[in-house]
């Protein structure tokens, strides 16, 4: 083959590749919507199903609810494209962004208008424990129900504010430590199967309606600072046309002027939401700060790390924290 022919073929191939790369991806026909396991799958299915059915009807996409036994299962599902869209907590959303090609595009707005929710430690109403100081003082005699390791309110937030700040490890200080979801922890405390458990304000509010007798047996002995409300995350490689349809539906759902607005408001109320608003990965900055703070405290208190290694590791963490703080200041969310 002559140089001229090869040049023509090469040019045609290059033009074809450029044309294909510039063409928009075909629109998706089906989406799996991941739902983290804050409580039983049946409970979650009941409250999310109406919204997913409305999404399916309005977007023309087939929308399937996707459940897993733990938070990591939803992150892994997104990583391997078994999940294209998901409701996460902050920590699990961070995992999805960092290792599952995820991107935050929306954030829930709670029914009471709050910009977030709270992590709690629960004890039985008859327990002598009344605050985190009592908890830490009695830890060696207590069974503790921790949250899923990828839960923001069940694990990360109490892990930092209750344990890391006090230089203790919940896996070490308690007589026994278990991990479960919010609802299971609350019911285990109510039934005196564990002494203290992590939970959050959303699940407690739902228990007041679904199992008021059990809720009456619980008392809150610790409450966290406000946690930013939950994000919705999609895979970054979703076709643009699909993203546009999904985002338009989510951000308009339950808004005045829609044909079925009262029904949609009722669906959102069952989820304990009033609406959704646009968001981005920047929503996860406080979560990243918490994880770094906790990691720093763990390194500082670890007697098995040499002074030189500690200094090096802490220097790296401080540099990462400085970058996060700068970004927070840029967004107007600097610490007061």
BANU-786709 format. One record per residue: x, y, z of N, C-alpha, C in turn; residue in three letters. Coordinates in steps of 0.05 Angstrom, whole numbers, plus 5000, padded with zeros to 4 digits. Example, Ala and Ser with C-alpha at 12.3 -4.5 7.8 and 13.67 -1.06 7.14 Angstrom:
BEGIN
PT   npx   npy   npz  capx  capy  capz   cpx   cpy   cpz  resn
PT  5264  4886  5156  5246  4910  5156  5264  4934  5156   ALA
PT  5257  4955  5142  5273  4979  5143  5258  5001  5157   SER
//
This chain:
BEGIN
PT   npx   npy   npz  capx  capy  capz   cpx   cpy   cpz  resn
PT  5017  4976  5000  5000  5000  5000  5018  5025  5000   UNK
PT  5012  5044  4982  5028  5068  4980  5023  5087  5002   UNK
PT  5042  5106  5005  5039  5127  5026  5014  5143  5023   UNK
PT  5006  5148  4997  4982  5165  4993  4957  5151  5003   UNK
PT  4955  5124  4998  4932  5109  5007  4931  5107  5037   UNK
PT  4955  5103  5049  4956  5101  5078  4948  5127  5090   UNK
PT  4956  5150  5078  4949  5176  5089  4919  5180  5088   UNK
PT  4906  5172  5066  4877  5175  5063  4863  5158  5085   UNK
PT  4871  5133  5088  4859  5115  5108  4862  5126  5136   UNK
PT  4887  5136  5142  4892  5147  5168  4874  5171  5173   UNK
PT  4871  5188  5152  4855  5212  5155  4826  5205  5160   UNK
PT  4816  5185  5145  4788  5176  5148  4783  5165  5176   UNK
PT  4802  5148  5186  4800  5137  5213  4800  5159  5234   UNK
PT  4818  5178  5231  4820  5200  5251  4794  5216  5251   UNK
PT  4783  5221  5227  4758  5237  5226  4735  5222  5238   UNK
PT  4735  5196  5234  4713  5179  5245  4715  5179  5275   UNK
PT  4739  5177  5286  4742  5176  5315  4734  5203  5327   UNK
PT  4742  5225  5314  4734  5252  5324  4704  5255  5323   UNK
PT  4691  5245  5302  4662  5247  5299  4648  5232  5321   UNK
PT  4657  5207  5325  4645  5190  5346  4648  5202  5373   UNK
PT  4672  5213  5379  4677  5224  5405  4661  5250  5410   UNK
PT  4654  5263  5389  4639  5288  5392  4609  5283  5394   UNK
PT  4600  5259  5387  4571  5252  5388  4563  5248  5417   UNK
PT  4539  5258  5424  4530  5253  5451  4524  5224  5456   UNK
PT  4528  5214  5481  4522  5187  5488  4492  5182  5485   UNK
PT  4485  5158  5476  4456  5152  5474  4444  5154  5502   UNK
PT  4419  5162  5503  4406  5165  5529  4401  5138  5542   UNK
PT  4404  5137  5568  4399  5112  5583  4369  5106  5581   UNK
PT  4363  5080  5583  4335  5071  5583  4326  5061  5611   UNK
PT  4345  5055  5628  4339  5043  5654  4359  5052  5675   UNK
PT  4349  5058  5699  4366  5066  5721  4361  5049  5745   UNK
PT  4382  5042  5759  4379  5030  5785  4385  5051  5806   UNK
PT  4366  5056  5824  4367  5077  5844  4375  5063  5871   UNK
PT  4399  5069  5880  4409  5057  5905  4398  5071  5930   UNK
PT  4390  5055  5950  4379  5066  5975  4394  5054  5998   UNK
PT  4408  5070  6013  4425  5060  6035  4408  5048  6057   UNK
PT  4419  5029  6072  4403  5013  6091  4402  5026  6119   UNK
PT  4388  5048  6121  4385  5061  6147  4365  5046  6165   UNK
PT  4347  5030  6152  4328  5013  6166  4321  4990  6148   UNK
PT  4300  4975  6154  4294  4951  6138  4288  4959  6109   UNK
PT  4295  4941  6091  4290  4946  6063  4260  4950  6057   UNK
PT  4243  4935  6071  4214  4938  6066  4204  4966  6073   UNK
PT  4213  4976  6097  4206  5003  6104  4215  5023  6084   UNK
PT  4240  5021  6075  4251  5039  6056  4237  5037  6029   UNK
PT  4230  5013  6021  4216  5009  5995  4189  5023  5996   UNK
PT  4175  5020  6019  4148  5032  6021  4149  5063  6018   UNK
PT  4169  5076  6029  4169  5105  6029  4182  5116  6004   UNK
PT  4200  5101  5991  4213  5111  5966  4199  5103  5941   UNK
PT  4183  5082  5942  4171  5071  5917  4154  5092  5903   UNK
PT  4136  5108  5917  4120  5128  5902  4137  5148  5886   UNK
PT  4159  5157  5898  4176  5177  5884  4189  5164  5860   UNK
PT  4198  5139  5863  4211  5126  5840  4191  5120  5818   UNK
PT  4167  5114  5825  4146  5109  5805  4140  5135  5790   UNK
PT  4139  5157  5805  4134  5183  5792  4157  5191  5774   UNK
PT  4182  5185  5782  4205  5190  5765  4203  5174  5739   UNK
PT  4196  5149  5742  4193  5132  5719  4173  5142  5699   UNK
PT  4150  5151  5710  4128  5161  5693  4136  5187  5679   UNK
PT  4149  5205  5693  4155  5231  5682  4179  5231  5663   UNK
PT  4199  5215  5669  4223  5215  5652  4222  5195  5629   UNK
PT  4204  5175  5632  4204  5154  5611  4225  5133  5615   UNK
PT  4241  5135  5636  4261  5116  5643  4250  5094  5661   UNK
PT  4259  5070  5658  4252  5049  5677  4270  5053  5702   UNK
PT  4258  5056  5725  4272  5062  5749  4268  5040  5770   UNK
PT  4290  5026  5777  4288  5004  5796  4301  5012  5823   UNK
PT  4288  5005  5845  4300  5008  5871  4322  4987  5875   UNK
PT  4345  4995  5885  4367  4977  5890  4374  4978  5919   UNK
PT  4373  4955  5933  4380  4953  5961  4404  4935  5965   UNK
PT  4418  4940  5987  4440  4922  5996  4439  4920  6026   UNK
PT  4453  4901  6037  4452  4896  6066  4467  4917  6081   UNK
PT  4485  4932  6068  4500  4953  6082  4505  4976  6062   UNK
PT  4516  4998  6072  4521  5022  6056  4541  5015  6034   UNK
PT  4562  4999  6041  4583  4993  6022  4572  4979  5997   UNK
PT  4550  4964  6001  4538  4950  5978  4528  4969  5957   UNK
PT  4517  4992  5966  4507  5012  5947  4531  5026  5933   UNK
PT  4552  5032  5948  4576  5045  5936  4588  5026  5916   UNK
PT  4591  5001  5923  4603  4981  5905  4585  4978  5880   UNK
PT  4559  4978  5885  4541  4976  5862  4545  4999  5842   UNK
PT  4549  5023  5853  4555  5046  5835  4582  5043  5822   UNK
PT  4601  5033  5837  4628  5030  5826  4628  5012  5801   UNK
PT  4611  4991  5802  4610  4972  5779  4586  4977  5761   UNK
PT  4575  5001  5763  4553  5009  5746  4528  4992  5749   UNK
PT  4524  4980  5772  4499  4966  5778  4479  4986  5789   UNK
PT  4490  5008  5799  4474  5030  5809  4482  5056  5795   UNK
PT  4463  5070  5783  4470  5095  5769  4463  5120  5784   UNK
PT  4446  5117  5804  4435  5140  5819  4430  5130  5847   UNK
PT  4436  5147  5868  4432  5137  5895  4427  5159  5915   UNK
PT  4413  5151  5936  4410  5168  5960  4431  5158  5980   UNK
PT  4448  5176  5989  4469  5169  6008  4468  5188  6032   UNK
PT  4483  5180  6053  4491  5199  6073  4517  5212  6064   UNK
PT  4527  5231  6079  4551  5246  6071  4575  5228  6067   UNK
PT  4580  5210  6087  4604  5194  6086  4603  5174  6063   UNK
PT  4580  5161  6059  4578  5142  6037  4578  5156  6010   UNK
PT  4568  5181  6009  4570  5197  5985  4599  5203  5978   UNK
PT  4615  5209  5999  4643  5214  5995  4657  5189  5983   UNK
PT  4650  5166  5993  4661  5141  5983  4653  5137  5954   UNK
PT  4628  5144  5947  4619  5140  5920  4633  5159  5901   UNK
PT  4638  5184  5910  4652  5204  5894  4681  5196  5890   UNK
PT  4694  5186  5911  4722  5180  5910  4729  5154  5896   UNK
PT  4711  5134  5897  4718  5109  5885  4697  5096  5867   UNK
PT  4675  5110  5862  4654  5098  5845  4645  5116  5823   UNK
PT  4662  5136  5815  4655  5154  5793  4629  5169  5798   UNK
PT  4624  5175  5824  4600  5189  5831  4603  5219  5831   UNK
PT  4580  5233  5830  4580  5262  5831  4554  5271  5845   UNK
PT  4556  5288  5865  4533  5299  5878  4519  5319  5860   UNK
PT  4493  5316  5857  4478  5335  5840  4454  5348  5854   UNK
PT  4446  5336  5877  4423  5347  5891  4425  5341  5921   UNK
PT  4409  5354  5937  4409  5351  5966  4380  5352  5976   UNK
PT  4374  5336  5995  4346  5336  6006  4343  5361  6023   UNK
PT  4318  5371  6024  4310  5392  6043  4290  5380  6062   UNK
PT  4296  5381  6088  4278  5368  6107  4251  5382  6110   UNK
PT  4232  5367  6120  4205  5377  6122  4203  5401  6139   UNK
PT  4220  5403  6160  4220  5426  6178  4236  5450  6167   UNK
PT  4247  5447  6143  4262  5468  6131  4291  5469  6139   UNK
PT  4299  5451  6157  4327  5450  6167  4346  5442  6145   UNK
PT  4370  5452  6146  4390  5446  6126  4405  5420  6132   UNK
PT  4395  5405  6152  4409  5380  6159  4394  5365  6181   UNK
PT  4408  5347  6193  4397  5330  6214  4418  5325  6235   UNK
PT  4411  5308  6255  4429  5304  6277  4435  5275  6282   UNK
PT  4459  5270  6292  4467  5243  6302  4461  5243  6332   UNK
PT  4452  5220  6341  4445  5217  6370  4458  5192  6381   UNK
PT  4463  5192  6407  4468  5168  6422  4443  5163  6439   UNK
PT  4433  5139  6439  4408  5132  6453  4414  5112  6476   UNK
PT  4399  5115  6497  4399  5096  6519  4370  5091  6527   UNK
PT  4365  5069  6541  4338  5063  6551  4330  5085  6571   UNK
PT  4304  5091  6571  4295  5113  6589  4301  5107  6618   UNK
PT  4304  5082  6625  4311  5075  6653  4340  5073  6659   UNK
PT  4357  5078  6639  4386  5076  6642  4396  5099  6660   UNK
PT  4417  5093  6676  4429  5114  6692  4447  5133  6675   UNK
PT  4451  5126  6650  4468  5142  6632  4453  5166  6622   UNK
PT  4464  5190  6624  4450  5214  6616  4466  5232  6597   UNK
PT  4491  5226  6592  4507  5242  6574  4532  5226  6565   UNK
PT  4548  5237  6548  4571  5222  6537  4592  5218  6559   UNK
PT  4593  5236  6579  4612  5231  6601  4605  5206  6617   UNK
PT  4580  5202  6622  4571  5178  6635  4578  5154  6618   UNK
PT  4574  5156  6592  4579  5134  6574  4609  5126  6575   UNK
PT  4626  5146  6573  4655  5140  6572  4664  5129  6599   UNK
PT  4653  5139  6621  4661  5130  6648  4653  5101  6653   UNK
PT  4630  5092  6641  4620  5065  6645  4625  5046  6622   UNK
PT  4641  5055  6602  4643  5040  6577  4651  5011  6581   UNK
PT  4669  5004  6599  4678  4977  6602  4656  4957  6610   UNK
PT  4634  4968  6620  4612  4951  6629  4588  4951  6609   UNK
PT  4592  4965  6586  4569  4969  6568  4572  4955  6541   UNK
PT  4549  4948  6530  4548  4938  6502  4539  4962  6484   UNK
PT  4555  4967  6464  4551  4991  6447  4543  4983  6419   UNK
PT  4522  4995  6409  4513  4991  6382  4522  5013  6364   UNK
PT  4544  5009  6350  4554  5029  6331  4539  5027  6305   UNK
PT  4544  5047  6287  4530  5047  6261  4546  5033  6240   UNK
PT  4534  5032  6216  4548  5021  6193  4574  5038  6189   UNK
PT  4597  5025  6183  4622  5040  6180  4621  5062  6159   UNK
PT  4602  5061  6140  4599  5082  6120  4577  5101  6126   UNK
PT  4566  5100  6150  4544  5118  6158  4556  5144  6169   UNK
PT  4545  5167  6161  4554  5192  6171  4545  5196  6200   UNK
PT  4518  5194  6204  4507  5199  6231  4510  5176  6250   UNK
PT  4512  5152  6239  4514  5128  6256  4543  5121  6264   UNK
PT  4562  5131  6249  4590  5123  6254  4610  5146  6253   UNK
PT  4611  5160  6231  4632  5181  6228  4629  5203  6248   UNK
PT  4605  5215  6251  4601  5238  6268  4605  5231  6298   UNK
PT  4592  5210  6308  4598  5203  6336  4626  5193  6340   UNK
PT  4637  5180  6319  4665  5171  6320  4684  5193  6325   UNK
PT  4678  5217  6314  4696  5240  6318  4689  5254  6344   UNK
PT  4664  5264  6346  4656  5282  6368  4655  5268  6395   UNK
PT  4649  5243  6396  4648  5229  6422  4673  5214  6428   UNK
PT  4685  5201  6408  4708  5183  6414  4735  5195  6407   UNK
PT  4739  5204  6382  4765  5214  6374  4774  5238  6390   UNK
PT  4755  5257  6396  4762  5280  6412  4771  5272  6440   UNK
PT  4760  5250  6450  4768  5241  6477  4790  5220  6476   UNK
PT  4802  5216  6452  4825  5198  6449  4818  5169  6457   UNK
PT  4795  5160  6450  4787  5132  6456  4777  5118  6431   UNK
PT  4779  5092  6431  4770  5076  6408  4746  5059  6417   UNK
PT  4722  5063  6405  4699  5048  6414  4702  5018  6412   UNK
PT  4719  5008  6394  4723  4979  6391  4738  4968  6415   UNK
PT  4751  4986  6430  4768  4978  6452  4756  4983  6480   UNK
PT  4742  5006  6483  4734  5014  6510  4708  5000  6520   UNK
PT  4692  4990  6501  4667  4977  6510  4670  4947  6516   UNK
PT  4653  4937  6532  4652  4908  6537  4648  4893  6511   UNK
PT  4630  4904  6495  4624  4892  6469  4614  4914  6450   UNK
PT  4622  4913  6425  4613  4932  6405  4602  4918  6381   UNK
PT  4578  4926  6372  4565  4915  6349  4561  4937  6328   UNK
PT  4556  4929  6303  4549  4948  6282  4522  4941  6270   UNK
PT  4505  4961  6267  4479  4957  6254  4468  4983  6243   UNK
PT  4444  4982  6232  4432  5006  6221  4418  5022  6243   UNK
PT  4409  5046  6237  4397  5063  6257  4373  5051  6271   UNK
PT  4355  5041  6255  4330  5029  6266  4336  5006  6284   UNK
PT  4354  4988  6275  4361  4964  6291  4374  4973  6318   UNK
PT  4391  4993  6317  4403  5003  6342  4382  5014  6361   UNK
PT  4364  5030  6351  4343  5042  6368  4326  5020  6381   UNK
PT  4317  5001  6365  4300  4979  6375  4315  4961  6395   UNK
PT  4341  4957  6390  4357  4941  6408  4360  4955  6435   UNK
PT  4363  4982  6435  4364  4997  6460  4337  4995  6474   UNK
PT  4316  4999  6459  4289  4998  6471  4283  4971  6484   UNK
PT  4294  4950  6472  4289  4922  6482  4311  4913  6501   UNK
PT  4328  4932  6509  4350  4926  6528  4369  4904  6519   UNK
PT  4372  4902  6493  4391  4883  6482  4420  4895  6480   UNK
PT  4421  4921  6478  4446  4936  6481  4441  4959  6500   UNK
PT  4463  4970  6510  4460  4992  6530  4458  5019  6516   UNK
PT  4474  5024  6495  4474  5049  6481  4477  5044  6451   UNK
PT  4464  5060  6435  4466  5057  6406  4466  5083  6392   UNK
PT  4479  5084  6368  4478  5108  6352  4452  5108  6335   UNK
PT  4442  5131  6329  4418  5134  6312  4419  5162  6301   UNK
PT  4397  5170  6288  4396  5198  6279  4367  5209  6282   UNK
PT  4365  5235  6280  4339  5248  6285  4318  5240  6266   UNK
PT  4325  5234  6241  4305  5226  6221  4291  5199  6229   UNK
PT  4307  5180  6237  4296  5154  6244  4280  5156  6270   UNK
PT  4289  5172  6289  4274  5176  6313  4246  5188  6307   UNK
PT  4246  5207  6289  4220  5220  6282  4201  5199  6269   UNK
PT  4213  5182  6252  4197  5161  6240  4187  5141  6260   UNK
PT  4203  5134  6279  4195  5115  6300  4171  5126  6316   UNK
PT  4170  5152  6320  4148  5164  6335  4121  5158  6321   UNK
PT  4122  5154  6295  4098  5148  6280  4093  5118  6276   UNK
PT  4115  5103  6271  4112  5075  6264  4112  5057  6289   UNK
PT  4128  5064  6309  4129  5047  6333  4131  5065  6358   UNK
PT  4110  5081  6363  4112  5100  6385  4117  5087  6413   UNK
PT  4108  5062  6416  4114  5049  6442  4144  5044  6446   UNK
PT  4158  5038  6425  4187  5034  6427  4201  5061  6430   UNK
PT  4192  5081  6415  4204  5108  6418  4201  5118  6446   UNK
PT  4180  5112  6459  4175  5122  6487  4195  5110  6507   UNK
PT  4208  5088  6499  4228  5075  6516  4256  5085  6513   UNK
PT  4259  5105  6495  4286  5115  6489  4291  5143  6499   UNK
PT  4315  5149  6507  4323  5176  6513  4349  5183  6498   UNK
PT  4352  5207  6490  4376  5217  6477  4396  5226  6498   UNK
PT  4420  5215  6497  4440  5224  6516  4462  5240  6503   UNK
PT  4462  5243  6477  4481  5260  6463  4470  5267  6436   UNK
PT  4474  5292  6428  4466  5302  6402  4489  5317  6388   UNK
PT  4493  5312  6363  4515  5323  6348  4509  5351  6339   UNK
PT  4530  5365  6329  4524  5389  6313  4508  5382  6288   UNK
PT  4496  5401  6275  4480  5396  6251  4497  5384  6229   UNK
PT  4486  5362  6217  4499  5349  6195  4485  5358  6169   UNK
PT  4500  5365  6148  4488  5374  6123  4469  5352  6113   UNK
PT  4446  5360  6102  4426  5340  6094  4436  5323  6071   UNK
PT  4423  5300  6068  4434  5279  6050  4435  5287  6021   UNK
PT  4456  5278  6008  4459  5283  5979  4447  5261  5962   UNK
PT  4440  5268  5937  4435  5249  5916  4459  5249  5897   UNK
PT  4467  5226  5889  4492  5223  5873  4485  5207  5848   UNK
PT  4496  5215  5825  4494  5199  5801  4522  5193  5791   UNK
PT  4524  5173  5774  4550  5167  5761  4556  5189  5741   UNK
PT  4581  5198  5741  4588  5220  5723  4585  5213  5694   UNK
PT  4586  5187  5687  4585  5179  5659  4557  5174  5649   UNK
PT  4537  5181  5665  4509  5180  5654  4507  5199  5631   UNK
PT  4492  5191  5610  4488  5209  5587  4477  5236  5596   UNK
PT  4485  5257  5583  4476  5284  5590  4446  5287  5589   UNK
PT  4434  5275  5569  4405  5277  5566  4391  5264  5589   UNK
PT  4402  5241  5599  4390  5228  5622  4393  5244  5647   UNK
PT  4417  5256  5651  4421  5274  5674  4401  5297  5674   UNK
PT  4397  5308  5651  4379  5331  5649  4351  5324  5657   UNK
PT  4341  5301  5648  4315  5291  5655  4312  5286  5685   UNK
PT  4332  5272  5696  4331  5265  5724  4332  5290  5742   UNK
PT  4351  5308  5735  4354  5332  5752  4329  5350  5750   UNK
PT  4317  5353  5726  4293  5369  5723  4271  5357  5740   UNK
PT  4268  5331  5740  4247  5318  5756  4252  5322  5786   UNK
PT  4276  5317  5795  4283  5318  5824  4279  5346  5834   UNK
PT  4289  5366  5820  4288  5394  5831  4261  5407  5829   UNK
PT  4244  5396  5812  4217  5407  5810  4196  5392  5826   UNK
PT  4204  5368  5836  4184  5351  5849  4173  5364  5875   UNK
PT  4147  5365  5876  4133  5377  5900  4132  5407  5899   UNK
PT  4140  5419  5877  4140  5448  5875  4113  5458  5865   UNK
PT  4106  5482  5874  4080  5494  5866  4079  5496  5835   UNK
PT  4055  5491  5825  4051  5493  5796  4051  5467  5782   UNK
PT  4060  5446  5795  4060  5419  5783  4032  5407  5785   UNK
PT  4023  5391  5765  3996  5381  5764  3987  5366  5789   UNK
PT  4006  5350  5800  4000  5333  5823  4015  5341  5848   UNK
PT  4017  5367  5852  4034  5377  5873  4026  5368  5901   UNK
PT  4001  5365  5906  3992  5357  5933  4000  5328  5938   UNK
PT  3997  5311  5918  4005  5283  5921  4035  5282  5925   UNK
PT  4050  5297  5910  4079  5297  5912  4088  5307  5939   UNK
PT  4075  5327  5950  4082  5336  5976  4077  5314  5997   UNK
PT  4056  5298  5993  4051  5276  6012  4073  5255  6010   UNK
PT  4082  5250  5985  4104  5231  5981  4129  5240  5996   UNK
PT  4135  5266  5992  4159  5278  6005  4156  5278  6036   UNK
PT  4132  5283  6045  4127  5283  6074  4133  5256  6086   UNK
PT  4125  5234  6072  4131  5207  6082  4161  5202  6084   UNK
PT  4176  5216  6066  4205  5214  6067  4218  5233  6087   UNK
PT  4201  5250  6099  4209  5271  6118  4223  5294  6104   UNK
PT  4217  5298  6078  4228  5319  6062  4207  5339  6054   UNK
PT  4215  5363  6046  4197  5383  6034  4203  5386  6005   UNK
PT  4228  5381  5997  4236  5385  5969  4265  5376  5966   UNK
PT  4276  5380  5942  4304  5376  5936  4316  5402  5925   UNK
PT  4342  5406  5929  4355  5430  5918  4381  5421  5904   UNK
PT  4390  5437  5886  4415  5431  5872  4439  5431  5891   UNK
PT  4458  5414  5886  4482  5413  5903  4505  5403  5886   UNK
PT  4528  5400  5899  4553  5391  5885  4571  5377  5904   UNK
PT  4593  5367  5895  4612  5353  5912  4623  5371  5935   UNK
PT  4620  5397  5932  4629  5414  5954  4613  5410  5980   UNK
PT  4589  5399  5977  4574  5392  6001  4589  5373  6020   UNK
PT  4607  5358  6008  4621  5337  6024  4646  5348  6038   UNK
PT  4652  5373  6035  4677  5384  6048  4677  5381  6078   UNK
PT  4654  5386  6092  4655  5382  6121  4660  5352  6129   UNK
PT  4650  5334  6113  4654  5305  6118  4684  5299  6114   UNK
PT  4696  5310  6094  4725  5306  6090  4741  5317  6114   UNK
PT  4733  5340  6123  4746  5352  6147  4744  5334  6171   UNK
PT  4720  5324  6176  4716  5306  6199  4733  5281  6198   UNK
PT  4735  5269  6174  4751  5245  6171  4780  5251  6176   UNK
PT  4790  5274  6167  4818  5281  6171  4823  5288  6200   UNK
PT  4805  5302  6213  4808  5308  6242  4810  5282  6258   UNK
PT  4792  5263  6251  4791  5238  6266  4817  5222  6261   UNK
PT  4826  5222  6236  4851  5208  6229  4874  5220  6244   UNK
PT  4875  5247  6245  4897  5261  6259  4897  5253  6289   UNK
PT  4873  5253  6301  4872  5246  6330  4881  5217  6334   UNK
PT  4874  5199  6316  4881  5171  6319  4912  5168  6317   UNK
PT  4924  5183  6299  4953  5181  6296  4967  5193  6320   UNK
PT  4958  5215  6330  4970  5228  6353  4969  5211  6378   UNK
PT  4949  5195  6381  4945  5179  6405  4956  5150  6402   UNK
PT  4967  5144  6379  4977  5117  6374  5006  5113  6383   UNK
PT  5010  5097  6404  5037  5094  6415  5056  5077  6397   UNK
PT  5044  5064  6377  5060  5046  6360  5071  5061  6335   UNK
PT  5066  5086  6333  5077  5102  6311  5100  5119  6322   UNK
PT  5123  5118  6309  5146  5134  6318  5140  5163  6316   UNK
PT  5155  5179  6331  5151  5208  6331  5156  5220  6303   UNK
PT  5176  5209  6289  5183  5219  6262  5160  5213  6243   UNK
PT  5149  5188  6244  5127  5181  6227  5102  5197  6233   UNK
PT  5097  5202  6259  5074  5218  6267  5076  5246  6255   UNK
PT  5100  5258  6257  5104  5285  6247  5099  5286  6217   UNK
PT  5108  5266  6202  5105  5266  6174  5075  5262  6166   UNK
PT  5062  5243  6179  5034  5238  6173  5016  5262  6180   UNK
PT  5022  5274  6204  5006  5297  6212  5011  5321  6194   UNK
PT  5035  5324  6185  5041  5346  6166  5024  5343  6140   UNK
PT  5022  5318  6130  5006  5313  6106  4976  5320  6112   UNK
PT  4967  5311  6135  4939  5316  6142  4933  5346  6144   UNK
PT  4952  5360  6158  4948  5389  6161  4948  5403  6134   UNK
PT  4964  5394  6115  4964  5405  6088  4937  5401  6074   UNK
PT  4926  5377  6077  4900  5371  6066  4878  5387  6079   UNK
PT  4880  5390  6105  4860  5406  6119  4862  5436  6111   UNK
PT  4886  5445  6107  4889  5473  6098  4876  5477  6070   UNK
PT  4879  5458  6053  4867  5459  6026  4837  5459  6028   UNK
PT  4826  5442  6046  4797  5441  6050  4787  5467  6062   UNK
PT  4801  5478  6081  4793  5503  6094  4793  5526  6073   UNK
PT  4813  5526  6056  4814  5547  6035  4790  5545  6017   UNK
PT  4783  5520  6010  4760  5517  5992  4734  5525  6007   UNK
PT  4732  5519  6033  4708  5527  6048  4706  5558  6049   UNK
PT  4729  5571  6053  4730  5600  6054  4721  5612  6027   UNK
PT  4731  5599  6005  4724  5608  5978  4694  5606  5974   UNK
PT  4681  5586  5986  4652  5582  5983  4636  5598  6003   UNK
PT  4650  5612  6021  4637  5628  6041  4627  5612  6065   UNK
PT  4640  5589  6070  4632  5572  6093  4654  5570  6113   UNK
PT  4670  5590  6116  4692  5589  6135  4681  5586  6163   UNK
PT  4696  5574  6181  4688  5571  6209  4684  5598  6221   UNK
PT  4662  5600  6237  4657  5625  6251  4672  5625  6277   UNK
//
